[in-house]
């Protein structure tokens, strides 16, 4: 009798491989390669995409209890996905993870919390302080990889929360916990378990002083979602932003406030923009993902006889210096021999180039000693020649301006249909800052004549 020939194929996509492997090269699923006889049901040719989906296999989204977190994730938590929550020590990653476990448990979904940085008693005290009933959280020590995997396969929870990946140790590896080899091995094992068992996994990870994730960069490639938890530890404001996301759009953000009872999701509009008009402040409209916000940008100009300092908090330091240089050269605002300080309200970090015009408005306002026009906001990227470039997402930005009570937006873009917000088109930084020329004429007679003419045009436009 001849030898029976066997095949190895994936149970999810029917991809055939020469020998058994842990991960399917076709669909990327883990633990789906099965050995079958040559006359079995394995497909021997290409398969149409619609035949790959079976009944009940559609992508399911599970609400987390935080609408903002659901938006960042792309609609909710996906079963069998692996999400990485990165942030500085003490920023609130463990608290957010405990809230997530409590919300899912209250919704009837089993969750398992593996903590390698806190003992069971410490986690219980934290849950009591946050008002979370202890019976809602199932705990397992999170320092030995084998114990965590065994507990997850035994209980088969919907979510396995690991706090943190740097504290987890694989006994088969000789390197120290938290090292590149350990982090890579533990993450690979957790990803394989999530895909084979259908368990969602949430990992926390620390970041370095430079803001990069501690451990190998390949850790970000291994997971499905990368979330960054940031904010000023001295204030209660926290920002959750989405980076890599295989199940949704990147760049979405959610805002939280840390209090004595834990994290609370908030609308930061009231915290990021002040109601009064003050010299040295302007309203920017940065966009993150599909959402825009109104954020107050502040500046201080102090004359000096010594070396001039340039310091920015919450703003891109290089773009801050570039905007100051363009103002000095093209806008005729003498800032070369002045110390310049810039900041964003609420400790929020702004990296949108479309906020250049707001930074320029704040600097010009601080130098001239006059506030920007009442109810104004600024959108535009400033080039080296002083020209103002347009910004994408003007519809969302105008909506953010309207929500913050702003009625006029200076921007290098065509008017956006809106009955409550008027757009003033500008092409050069001098046009956008002409309102400062009139006020500066009292203290700076050297302001060029074209700036005064621009100020008259701005008055007529307003």
C-alpha positions in Angstrom: 0.0 0.0 0.0 1.4 3.4 -1.0 2.2 6.1 1.5 -0.6 8.5 2.3 0.4 12.0 1.3 -0.6 14.8 3.8 -1.1 18.5 3.3 -0.9 21.4 5.7 -3.5 24.1 5.3 -5.0 27.0 7.2 -8.4 26.5 8.6 -9.2 30.2 8.2 -8.2 31.0 4.6 -7.3 27.5 3.3 -3.7 28.6 2.5 -1.5 25.6 1.9 2.1 25.4 3.2 4.8 22.8 2.8 5.1 22.1 6.5 3.5 23.0 9.8 4.1 26.6 11.1 2.7 28.5 13.9 1.4 31.4 11.8 -0.4 31.3 8.5 1.5 33.2 5.8 -1.7 34.0 4.0 -4.0 35.6 6.6 -1.5 36.0 9.5 -3.7 33.9 11.9 -1.9 32.0 14.7 -2.5 28.3 15.4 -4.7 27.7 12.4 -2.4 25.4 10.3 -3.8 21.8 10.3 -2.6 18.6 8.8 -5.0 16.9 6.4 -5.0 14.1 3.9 -4.4 14.9 0.3 -8.0 14.0 -0.5 -9.4 16.2 2.3 -11.4 19.4 2.0 -8.4 21.7 1.6 -8.7 23.9 -1.4 -6.1 23.4 -4.1 -6.6 26.7 -5.9 -7.2 30.4 -5.4 -10.2 31.3 -3.2 -12.5 34.3 -3.6 -12.5 36.8 -0.7 -16.2 36.4 0.0 -15.7 32.7 0.6 -13.2 33.3 3.4 -15.8 34.8 5.8 -18.0 32.2 7.6 -21.2 32.8 9.5 -20.5 34.6 12.8 -16.9 35.6 11.8 -17.7 39.2 11.0 -15.6 41.8 12.9 -17.3 42.5 16.2 -16.8 45.7 18.2 -17.2 45.7 22.0 -17.8 49.0 23.7 -15.2 49.8 26.4 -17.3 52.1 28.6 -15.4 55.2 27.4 -16.8 56.7 24.2 -13.6 58.5 23.5 -11.6 55.3 23.8 -14.0 53.5 21.5 -13.5 56.3 18.9 -9.7 56.0 19.2 -9.9 52.2 18.7 -12.1 52.6 15.7 -15.4 51.7 17.2 -14.6 49.5 20.1 -12.4 46.6 21.2 -12.0 43.8 18.7 -11.8 40.2 19.9 -8.4 38.5 19.4 -6.7 41.9 19.0 -3.6 43.1 20.8 -3.4 46.7 21.9 -0.4 48.4 23.4 -0.9 51.4 25.8 2.4 53.3 26.1 3.1 56.2 28.5 5.5 57.6 31.1 5.5 56.1 34.6 2.8 57.6 36.8 0.8 59.0 33.9 -2.2 56.7 34.7 -1.8 53.6 32.5 -2.6 51.2 35.3 -5.6 53.3 36.3 -7.0 53.4 32.8 -6.5 49.6 32.4 -8.3 49.0 35.7 -11.2 51.2 34.6 -11.3 49.2 31.3 -11.4 45.9 33.1 -14.2 47.1 35.4 -16.4 48.5 32.6 -16.1 45.3 30.6 -16.8 43.1 33.7 -19.8 45.2 34.5 -21.1 44.5 31.0 -20.9 40.8 31.6 -17.6 40.1 29.9 -14.9 38.1 31.8 -11.6 39.9 32.2 -8.2 38.8 33.7 -5.7 41.3 35.1 -2.1 40.3 35.2 0.0 42.8 37.1 3.7 42.4 37.5 4.3 45.8 39.0 1.7 45.7 41.8 0.7 43.0 44.2 -2.9 41.7 44.6 -3.3 43.8 47.7 -2.1 47.0 45.9 -4.5 46.4 43.1 -7.3 45.7 45.5 -6.6 49.0 47.3 -6.5 50.9 44.1 -9.8 49.4 43.0 -11.4 50.3 46.4 -10.1 53.9 46.0 -11.6 54.1 42.5 -14.9 52.6 43.7 -14.5 49.4 41.7 -15.9 46.3 43.4 -13.2 43.7 44.0 -15.3 40.8 42.7 -15.4 42.5 39.3 -11.7 41.9 38.7 -9.9 38.6 38.4 -6.2 38.9 39.3 -3.1 36.8 38.5 0.5 37.7 39.2 2.1 39.0 36.0 5.8 38.3 36.3 6.0 34.8 34.9 4.9 34.4 31.3 4.0 30.7 31.7 1.6 31.5 34.6 -0.1 34.2 32.7 -0.6 32.1 29.5 -1.8 29.1 31.6 -4.4 31.3 33.5 -5.6 32.9 30.2 -6.0 29.5 28.5 -7.8 28.1 31.5 -10.2 30.9 32.2 -10.5 32.0 28.5 -11.5 35.6 29.4 -12.6 38.1 26.8 -9.8 40.5 27.8 -6.4 39.8 29.2 -4.8 43.0 30.6 -1.1 42.8 31.2 0.6 45.5 33.4 3.3 45.8 32.2 5.1 44.0 29.3 8.4 45.2 30.8 7.7 43.3 34.1 6.9 40.0 32.3 9.6 37.4 32.1 10.1 34.3 30.0 12.0 31.7 31.9 13.4 30.3 28.7 15.2 33.5 28.0 18.4 34.3 29.9 18.2 38.1 29.5 16.9 40.3 32.3 13.2 41.3 32.4 12.5 44.4 30.4 15.3 43.8 28.0 14.8 43.7 24.2 14.9 39.9 24.0 12.5 39.4 26.9 10.0 42.0 25.7 10.1 40.6 22.2 9.6 37.0 23.3 6.8 37.8 25.8 5.0 39.9 23.2 5.3 37.2 20.6 3.8 34.6 22.9 0.9 36.8 23.9 0.1 37.7 20.3 0.1 34.0 19.4 -2.2 33.2 22.3 -4.5 36.0 21.4 -4.9 34.9 17.8 -5.2 31.2 18.6 -7.6 31.5 21.5 -9.6 34.5 20.4 -8.7 36.5 23.5 -8.2 40.3 23.3 -5.0 41.4 25.0 -4.2 44.9 26.3 -0.5 45.6 27.2 1.0 48.6 29.0 4.5 49.7 28.2 6.8 52.4 29.5 8.5 55.1 27.3 12.0 56.5 27.5 13.1 60.0 28.1 12.9 60.7 24.4 9.3 59.5 24.3 10.0 56.3 22.5 8.6 53.0 23.6 11.0 51.2 26.0 12.3 48.0 24.4 12.6 47.0 20.7 10.8 49.0 18.0 9.6 45.6 16.6 7.1 45.6 19.6 5.0 48.2 17.8 5.0 46.1 14.6 3.8 42.9 16.5 0.7 44.5 18.0 -2.5 45.6 16.2 -3.1 48.9 18.0 -0.6 51.4 19.6 -2.1 53.9 22.0 -0.2 56.7 23.7 -1.2 58.1 27.0 0.3 61.6 27.6 -0.2 64.7 29.7 1.2 66.9 32.4 1.6 64.9 35.6 1.1 68.1 37.6 -2.3 68.8 36.0 -5.2 66.4 35.7 -5.4 66.6 31.9 -4.6 63.4 30.1 -4.6 62.8 26.3 -5.0 59.4 24.7 -3.9 59.3 21.1 -4.0 56.4 18.6 -1.0 55.6 16.5 -0.9 52.4 14.6 -4.4 50.9 14.2 -5.3 47.9 12.1 -9.0 48.3 12.9 -9.6 52.1 12.5 -8.2 55.5 11.6 -4.9 56.6 13.0 -4.5 59.9 14.9 -7.8 59.9 16.9 -7.6 61.4 20.4 -9.6 61.3 23.6 -9.2 63.5 26.7 -9.4 62.5 30.3 -9.1 64.2 33.7 -7.4 62.5 36.6 -9.0 63.0 39.9 -9.3 61.3 43.3 -11.8 58.9 41.9 -9.7 57.9 38.9 -10.1 58.9 35.2 -13.0 60.8 33.8 -13.6 61.5 30.2 -14.0 65.2 29.4 -14.6 67.7 26.7 -11.4 69.8 26.8 -12.8 72.8 24.9 -13.6 74.8 28.1 -10.1 74.0 29.6 -8.1 74.9 26.5 -9.5 78.3 25.6 -10.1 81.3 27.8 -13.0 83.6 27.4 -11.2 86.9 27.9 -9.0 88.8 25.4 -5.4 89.2 26.5 -2.3 90.4 24.6 0.0 87.5 23.8 -2.6 84.9 23.3 -4.3 83.5 20.2 -6.6 80.6 19.4 -5.3 77.8 17.2 -7.4 75.1 15.6 -5.3 71.9 15.5 -6.7 68.7 14.1 -6.1 65.2 15.3 -7.6 62.4 13.3 -11.1 63.3 12.3 -11.5 65.8 15.2 -10.4 69.4 15.6 -10.1 71.5 18.8 -9.8 75.1 19.8 -6.6 75.6 21.8 -5.1 78.8 23.2 -1.5 79.5 22.3 0.4 82.0 24.5 3.6 83.9 23.9 5.8 86.3 25.9 8.2 88.7 24.3 10.8 90.2 26.7 13.6 92.6 25.4 17.1 91.7 26.4 20.7 93.0 25.9 22.2 89.5 26.3 21.8 86.3 24.3 18.1 85.9 23.4 16.5 82.7 24.6 13.8 80.7 22.7 11.7 78.4 24.9 8.5 76.6 23.9 6.3 74.3 26.1 3.8 72.1 24.3 4.9 73.5 20.9 7.4 72.3 18.4 10.5 74.2 19.4 11.9 74.2 15.9 8.8 75.5 14.3 8.5 78.1 17.1 11.9 79.4 16.2 11.1 79.3 12.5 7.9 81.3 12.9 9.8 83.9 15.0 12.5 84.2 12.3 9.9 84.7 9.6 8.1 87.3 11.6 11.4 89.2 12.2 12.4 89.0 8.5 9.1 89.1 6.5 6.6 90.5 9.0 8.9 93.3 10.2 8.3 92.4 13.9 11.7 93.0 15.6 12.2 89.8 17.6 15.9 89.1 17.0 17.0 90.9 20.2 14.1 89.6 22.4 13.6 86.6 24.6 10.7 84.6 23.3 8.6 82.1 25.3 5.6 80.1 23.9 3.2 77.6 25.5 0.0 75.8 24.8 -2.8 75.8 27.3 -3.6 72.7 29.3 -0.2 71.1 28.8 -1.4 69.8 25.4 1.3 69.2 22.9 0.6 70.7 19.5 2.4 69.3 16.4 0.0 70.4 13.7 1.8 72.8 11.2 -1.5 74.6 10.7 -1.0 76.2 14.1 1.9 78.3 12.8 -0.3 81.3 12.1 -1.7 81.2 15.7 1.8 81.1 17.1 2.7 84.1 14.9 -0.4 85.9 16.1 0.5 85.3 19.7 4.0 86.6 19.2 2.9 89.7 17.3 0.2 90.3 20.0 2.7 90.0 22.8 5.2 92.4 21.0 2.5 95.0 20.1 0.7 94.8 23.4 -2.7 94.4 21.8 -5.0 91.4 21.8 -6.1 89.7 18.6 -9.5 90.7 17.2 -12.4 89.6 19.4 -13.7 86.1 18.6 -10.8 85.3 16.2 -9.0 82.1 15.5 -6.0 81.4 13.2 -5.3 78.5 10.8 -2.4 78.2 8.4 1.2 76.9 7.9 3.8 79.7 7.4 6.5 79.2 4.8 10.0 80.7 4.9 8.9 83.5 2.6 6.0 84.5 4.9 3.3 83.0 2.7 0.5 81.3 4.5 -0.5 77.9 3.2 -3.9 76.3 3.5 -4.7 73.4 5.9 -6.8 70.3 5.4 -10.0 69.6 7.3 -11.3 73.2 7.3 -14.8 72.0 7.9 -13.8 70.3 11.2 -11.7 73.3 12.2 -14.5 75.8 11.6 -16.9 73.6 13.7 -14.3 73.6 16.5 -14.1 77.4 16.3 -17.9 77.7 16.4 -18.0 75.4 19.4 -15.5 77.6 21.2 -17.4 80.8 20.5 -15.1 82.1 17.8 -16.8 84.0 15.0 -13.9 84.9 12.7 -11.2 82.6 11.3 -8.1 83.9 9.6 -7.0 81.2 7.1 -5.5 80.8 3.6 -8.5 78.8 2.3 -11.7 79.4 0.5 -14.7 80.3 2.7 -16.4 77.3 4.3 -20.2 77.5 4.3 -21.1 78.3 7.8 -23.7 80.8 9.0 -22.0 81.6 12.3 -18.3 81.7 11.5 -16.8 84.0 8.9 -13.5 83.2 7.2 -11.0 86.0 6.4 -8.7 84.8 3.6 -5.0 85.7 4.1 -2.1 85.0 1.8 0.8 86.5 3.7 1.7 86.7 7.4 1.5 90.5 7.2 -2.2 90.2 6.1 -3.1 88.0 9.0 -1.4 90.2 11.5 -2.4 93.6 10.2 -4.6 94.1 13.3 -1.3 94.2 15.3 0.2 96.9 13.0 -2.4 99.5 14.2 -1.6 98.9 17.8 2.1 98.6 17.3 2.2 102.0 15.5 2.0 103.7 18.9 5.1 101.9 20.2 6.9 101.0 16.9 6.9 103.9 14.4 9.3 101.9 12.3 6.5 99.5 11.2 6.6 99.7 7.4 4.0 101.6 5.4 2.7 98.5 3.7 1.8 97.1 7.1 -0.3 100.2 7.9 -2.1 99.7 4.5 -2.7 96.1 5.4 -4.2 97.2 8.7 -6.6 99.4 6.9 -7.6 96.6 4.6 -8.1 94.3 7.7 -10.3 96.9 9.3 -12.5 97.1 6.2 -12.7 93.3 6.1 -13.8 93.1 9.7 
